[in-house]
Amino acid sequence: MSIELKEAEHTIESAHYKAIRCTSKIIEYVSPKHGRILYLRKNQGLPDHADIMLHPDTDTTLMLIEDEVTPNKRVTIRFSDHETAFPKRPNKSKQLKHCGKALYVFSTTALLTLCEQYDV
């Protein structure tokens, strides 16, 4: 399976998410019903998988699909300066950094399902 950046963007937008910010590393989307923020990382994962960041307090249990949507292999909470809509929490070096739940999504079908579930 593979997923290209343009396919990931199109899939998220087909779930009626609106892109509100774009940098060289991320695209920030807002969900249509509840205004939840979702990040697509442009510089990681693709074309193997889409690297998605959700709010760190999100319960992703029901969003995980075997071989389709999995937690990030290295970290479940990723710290970054790019996900500015998410809260700051201390990282390993005790610095406050924005953070989010990191998921790998391996198909456009799974990405669409994830977008729909995240906005329920």
PyMOL commands that set and color helices and strands:
alter all, ss='L'
color gray80, all
select helices_A, chain A and resi 5-14+61-63+108-118
alter helices_A, ss='H'
color red, helices_A
select strands_A, chain A and resi 18-22+26-30+37-41+50-54+69-71+77-80+88-90+96-105
alter strands_A, ss='S'
color yellow, strands_A
deselect
rebuild
show_as cartoon
